[in-house]
Amino acid sequence: MEFYPVGAAAVLVELDDIAAVLALHAEIGRRRAGGWAPSLTDVIPAARTILLDGVPDPAAVGRELRGWDVRPAAAPDGPVVEIPCRYDGEDLAAVASAWRVTEPEVARVHAGLEYRVAFCGFAPGFAYLTGLSEELAVPRRATPRTAVPAGSVALAGTYTGVYPRSSPGGWQIIGRTDAVLWDASQDPPALLTPGTRVRFAAVGS
């Protein structure tokens, strides 16, 4: 772990990879449930970092975290959020070619896996879902689109994401959903939050 102070009361923890992020995030959650760091106001995971906000003494927190025995994160339990998906995206053929399968097989494989929200970012309600193996990783598009429609289900690397609103983007679009990913009137406003289990259900057009 590497530690970087952020302002007067936050620390950024840099880790090796997403697995390390998930493990430390889970450990922080367990310890907070037991009363650790009562001043902590937010814990924000990303691909290789975790931001801890509300830390009066960032250096002391860094020293404490170095002494933790952090074990690999256990598979999450609880209910699964199911997202209906029409697998008819503009990049479905390109993904099928990369996977060396047919387009219907892309839908079958993608909908047959269970995903987990690793972290959120890019836009309100946008969740980075792990669950694809390295063998199924696909590159971002060489030329990003200036506008990706809301509800687009897309892949980049080993991540799956769903665009909560129309925005630029370079992910490979394999489908679309009518699910509402962000609703400011709800609590929480995001349908998908870190640690949530997710499955996609293939539906007709």
C-alpha positions as CSV (number, residue, x, y, z in Angstrom):
1,M,0.0,0.0,0.0
2,E,1.0,3.6,-0.7
3,F,-0.6,6.5,1.1
4,Y,-1.2,10.1,-0.1
5,P,-2.7,12.8,2.1
6,V,-5.6,14.6,0.4
7,G,-6.4,18.0,2.0
8,A,-6.5,18.2,5.7
9,A,-8.7,15.2,6.5
10,A,-8.5,12.5,3.8
11,V,-6.0,9.9,2.6
12,L,-5.8,8.1,-0.7
13,V,-4.7,4.5,-0.5
14,E,-3.0,3.2,-3.6
15,L,-3.0,-0.6,-4.1
16,D,-1.8,-3.1,-6.7
17,D,-5.0,-4.1,-8.4
18,I,-8.8,-4.3,-8.2
19,A,-8.6,-7.5,-6.1
20,A,-6.6,-5.7,-3.5
21,V,-9.1,-2.8,-3.6
22,L,-12.0,-5.2,-3.0
23,A,-10.2,-6.9,-0.1
24,L,-9.3,-3.7,1.7
25,H,-12.7,-2.2,1.0
26,A,-14.4,-5.2,2.6
27,E,-12.0,-5.1,5.6
28,I,-12.7,-1.4,6.1
29,G,-16.5,-2.2,6.0
30,R,-16.1,-4.9,8.6
31,R,-14.1,-2.7,11.0
32,R,-16.4,0.2,10.6
33,A,-19.3,-2.0,11.6
34,G,-17.4,-2.7,14.8
35,G,-16.9,1.0,15.5
36,W,-13.5,1.7,13.8
37,A,-12.8,5.3,12.7
38,P,-16.1,6.9,13.8
39,S,-15.1,10.2,12.2
40,L,-14.9,8.6,8.7
41,T,-17.5,10.1,6.4
42,D,-16.8,8.4,3.1
43,V,-15.0,5.4,1.6
44,I,-14.7,5.6,-2.1
45,P,-13.1,2.7,-4.0
46,A,-11.7,2.9,-7.6
47,A,-9.7,0.6,-9.9
48,R,-6.5,0.8,-7.8
49,T,-7.3,3.3,-5.0
50,I,-9.5,3.9,-2.0
51,L,-10.2,7.4,-0.7
52,L,-10.9,7.7,3.0
53,D,-12.6,11.0,3.9
54,G,-13.0,12.3,7.4
55,V,-9.6,11.2,8.7
56,P,-8.2,13.6,11.3
57,D,-4.7,12.1,11.2
58,P,-4.0,10.6,7.7
59,A,-0.5,9.5,8.7
60,A,-1.7,7.6,11.7
61,V,-4.4,5.8,9.6
62,G,-1.8,4.9,7.1
63,R,0.4,3.3,9.8
64,E,-2.6,1.4,11.2
65,L,-3.7,0.1,7.8
66,R,-0.2,-1.3,7.1
67,G,-0.5,-3.5,10.1
68,W,-3.8,-5.0,9.1
69,D,-4.1,-8.7,8.0
70,V,-6.3,-8.1,4.9
71,R,-7.6,-11.3,3.4
72,P,-9.1,-11.7,-0.1
73,A,-12.7,-10.4,-0.3
74,A,-15.3,-13.0,0.1
75,A,-18.0,-13.4,-2.5
76,P,-20.9,-11.0,-1.6
77,D,-24.1,-12.4,-0.4
78,G,-27.6,-11.0,-0.3
79,P,-30.0,-10.3,-3.1
80,V,-29.0,-9.9,-6.8
81,V,-30.0,-6.9,-8.9
82,E,-31.3,-8.3,-12.2
83,I,-31.0,-6.0,-15.2
84,P,-33.0,-6.9,-18.4
85,C,-30.8,-6.6,-21.5
86,R,-31.6,-6.7,-25.2
87,Y,-28.4,-7.9,-26.8
88,D,-28.5,-5.9,-30.0
89,G,-25.7,-3.4,-29.5
90,E,-23.7,-1.8,-32.2
91,D,-20.5,-3.5,-31.2
92,L,-22.0,-7.0,-30.7
93,A,-20.4,-8.3,-33.9
94,A,-17.0,-7.0,-32.9
95,V,-17.2,-8.6,-29.5
96,A,-18.3,-11.8,-31.0
97,S,-15.3,-11.7,-33.3
98,A,-13.0,-11.0,-30.4
99,W,-14.5,-13.9,-28.4
100,R,-14.5,-16.1,-31.5
101,V,-18.2,-17.0,-31.0
102,T,-21.5,-16.1,-32.6
103,E,-23.5,-13.0,-31.6
104,P,-26.2,-15.1,-29.8
105,E,-23.3,-16.8,-27.9
106,V,-22.1,-13.4,-26.6
107,A,-25.5,-12.9,-25.1
108,R,-25.6,-16.4,-23.6
109,V,-22.1,-16.0,-22.1
110,H,-22.6,-12.5,-20.8
111,A,-26.0,-13.2,-19.3
112,G,-24.7,-16.5,-17.7
113,L,-22.3,-14.8,-15.4
114,E,-22.7,-13.0,-12.1
115,Y,-21.1,-9.6,-11.7
116,R,-20.1,-7.5,-8.7
117,V,-20.0,-3.7,-8.5
118,A,-16.3,-3.0,-7.8
119,F,-16.6,0.8,-7.8
120,C,-18.6,3.7,-9.3
121,G,-17.4,6.8,-11.2
122,F,-17.3,8.5,-14.6
123,A,-21.0,9.7,-14.3
124,P,-23.6,9.5,-11.5
125,G,-24.9,5.9,-11.4
126,F,-22.2,4.4,-13.6
127,A,-20.9,1.2,-12.0
128,Y,-17.8,-0.8,-13.0
129,L,-18.8,-4.4,-12.8
130,T,-16.3,-7.2,-12.5
131,G,-17.1,-10.8,-13.5
132,L,-15.6,-11.2,-17.0
133,S,-12.4,-13.3,-17.2
134,E,-9.2,-12.1,-18.8
135,E,-10.0,-14.4,-21.7
136,L,-13.1,-12.3,-22.4
137,A,-11.4,-8.9,-22.1
138,V,-12.1,-6.5,-25.0
139,P,-10.3,-3.2,-25.8
140,R,-12.1,0.1,-25.8
141,R,-13.1,1.4,-29.2
142,A,-10.3,3.1,-31.2
143,T,-12.5,6.1,-31.7
144,P,-14.9,6.9,-28.8
145,R,-18.5,7.8,-29.6
146,T,-19.5,11.4,-28.9
147,A,-22.8,10.2,-27.5
148,V,-23.7,6.8,-26.1
149,P,-27.4,6.3,-25.5
150,A,-28.6,6.0,-21.9
151,G,-29.1,2.3,-21.0
152,S,-26.3,1.1,-23.2
153,V,-24.7,-2.1,-21.8
154,A,-21.0,-2.1,-22.7
155,L,-17.7,-3.8,-22.2
156,A,-14.1,-2.5,-21.7
157,G,-11.3,-4.6,-20.6
158,T,-12.8,-7.1,-18.1
159,Y,-15.5,-4.6,-16.9
160,T,-19.1,-4.4,-17.8
161,G,-20.9,-1.0,-17.4
162,V,-24.3,0.5,-18.1
163,Y,-24.5,4.1,-19.2
164,P,-27.0,5.8,-16.9
165,R,-27.5,8.7,-19.3
166,S,-26.4,9.8,-22.7
167,S,-22.7,10.7,-22.7
168,P,-19.5,10.3,-24.7
169,G,-17.9,6.9,-24.3
170,G,-15.5,4.4,-25.8
171,W,-16.8,1.1,-24.5
172,Q,-18.0,-1.7,-26.7
173,I,-21.8,-1.6,-26.7
174,I,-23.4,-5.1,-26.7
175,G,-26.9,-4.3,-25.6
176,R,-29.4,-1.9,-24.0
177,T,-31.7,-1.8,-21.0
178,D,-34.6,0.2,-19.7
179,A,-33.5,-0.1,-16.1
180,V,-33.1,3.2,-14.3
181,L,-29.5,3.4,-13.0
182,W,-29.8,6.9,-11.3
183,D,-32.8,8.5,-9.7
184,A,-32.0,11.5,-7.5
185,S,-35.4,11.1,-5.7
186,Q,-34.4,7.7,-4.4
187,D,-32.2,6.8,-1.4
188,P,-29.7,5.7,-2.5
189,P,-30.1,7.4,-5.9
190,A,-27.8,4.8,-7.6
191,L,-29.3,1.4,-8.5
192,L,-25.8,-0.2,-8.3
193,T,-23.5,0.5,-5.4
194,P,-20.1,-1.1,-4.5
195,G,-20.4,-4.7,-3.5
196,T,-23.8,-5.2,-5.2
197,R,-24.3,-8.5,-7.1
198,V,-25.7,-8.1,-10.6
199,R,-27.0,-10.4,-13.3
200,F,-28.2,-9.6,-16.8
201,A,-31.3,-11.3,-18.2
202,A,-31.6,-11.5,-21.9
203,V,-34.9,-10.2,-23.2
204,G,-36.4,-9.8,-26.7
205,S,-36.4,-6.6,-28.6
